[in-house]
Amino acid sequence: MNVLRRWLQHPHARLTALVGLVLVMPLCLRAALGWSDSFGYLSDMAIGSLLIVLLHQRPWWLALPVLLVWSLLTLAAAELVSAVGRLPNITDVHYLMDPQFLENSTGGGFAQPWLAFALLVGLVVWLITQWAGPSVLAPRWSGKAWGVPMLLLLAHGWGQQLRTADEDQWRLFNLPHQLLAAGVGDLQARAEEWWAGDVAEAEPQVGGLARLDLDGERLLPAPGRARNVLIIALEGIPGAYIGVNRQALHSSYQENLMPNLTRWAERGMNTPDYVLHSHQTIRGLYAMLCGDYDKLDNGTPKGVEMLTQSERNQACLPAQLRANGFATHGVQGVECSNHSVPTI
């Protein structure tokens, strides 16, 4: 207790607690989560040093909201990477306002509960130093201190220009840094578009994407041999969980978390380079059942537009199966409160 009391009375106790929370802890967490990469550590140091310069010697009631937001971003990054293999983005904010989504998505707990506990302990220790620390504070830093995080951010950006490999974003970026970089990139693209004016863009070459490939091996030896066609759509299951996908993509991910699914997938068709569908059920079902690309933007999904397009509906798989004598039934197990999902 005497050692703790002496430490709390030290002029640099508050700075030590802040450095441990926003700089040392992220570096340790990155190593513990298996996200080790030199650029990731550089990003952690850049954001950590930026928070230190920004919050050191600021009133606790002003610094606490910033640290709470930073802690939530850190936890959200780990949870979403564990769930679907990507970092959060700004379009995910509205999901955090939906209690039903949060309740059904978390499954009653965190995927990384130790991470939430570590962040909570770090925040509590920092708060104790704010309330029990010395009345005489260490002097504030000069404006030159801002140069440290700026140099680290510039070094990270310069290094990214030289690194051409397409790697997982969570290995290369701290989440606040990634959101900042994405925002700057978006502003730069808009500025270049405004500067260039109305320039006619060449039509993309999509001939290969729009052409049917029917040269694969038939799953059934002859027409009329199928009794039932069962389609199982698993939402939120990364393709790397399936062994044949890992082999086709030469993936570095080697955990075999779903061995039964891997065995079933070996008996069916495999499409490892499937086009992303904005992480929405309705867009993925449309692409799967209608053999068409959904809109690669955040507009109204084509699946919703089809509710008033009876002719287009007839070209999709459920109508084609019905035309060949099948009776189609659908069961939807997921609860969605912010968009409707058509069943087949």
Phi, psi and omega in degrees: 000322180295321178296316179296319181295319179294321179294319180295331180274357180289141182301334183257017182296317181295319179294319180298316180296321180293317178297318179297324184285309190262350181240304183290315183298313178301323179295318178291320180295322179299316178294320182292326181279353181079026181258027187296125174198142183301323179289327177295316177295322178296320178295318178299317180293324180294311181291320179298314179294327177296317178293324179296312180295323182288323190254346182297130180067019172268154177304142184299325181290342176271325182280330185300313179301323179296316180292327177294316178297316179299319179296318179296321177296319179297316180292319180297322179298313181295320182292317184286325175296321178294326185276308188231003174073040175205161175278153174295156172227177188296334181286350179275354186299321185294337177292329180291344178270001184253102182301322181295319178297315181296318181296317183281339184272323183282340179066023178089004180187175180269151173289331179236071183297328180296330178292316177298320180294318180297317179295320179296316179297317179299319178294319180296316179298318178297318179296321179299318179294331179289323185270327185253005182286176183290152177286333177268115186264156174292150182296151178288157179280158177281173180296342180295338181298334179295341180293333182296303179296327180295318178295321179295319178295318179295320178297319178296314180296320179294319179294325179295329178294332181270347184258113187262348182294139178273104185240169179297131184295327182289342175280337186257339188227145159283142187305311177302323178294319180295319177296320178295316180295320179295320178295319178294319178297322178294317178296321179296318180296320179293322178295318178295322178294318179294320182292321181286336181075200180279100180245128180290121180270145178290143179296134180294146179274099184242020181303317181291331181282334184264001183261133180288139176249100184249025183264007181284175180282133181292137176281334179243138185293331183202158177299149176084006182266348183275133175263317181220146174242115182250121178249120179247115178258112181262116183271135176081016178258111179298145180298335181291349176289342184262127186301316182295330176291317179300321180291318183293325182265358184054046186286145176280349179282122187238002181288128180261076187280339183228073184297324180294318178298323178298317180295320179294320183295332180292344180264000183237198178274144181237125177234088187289335183255047181294142181289135178295153184229043173061020175059039176233136183302313187296328179285322178292318178296321179297312180298322183287320186270339186247357177061038184220154176279134173282171179297132179270050176211188183261021179284189180297125181298148178298330178299326176286319179298329182292345179298338179245014182237083185294327181293318179293328180300326185290345180272354183270166188301316181301317179292323179294320177296319180296323179295339180256019171095005179271149171256123187264132177228146181226144176232127180246119184265345185270146177259120180238123183259349185244359172202153181267149181236119180289139176260161183249000000 
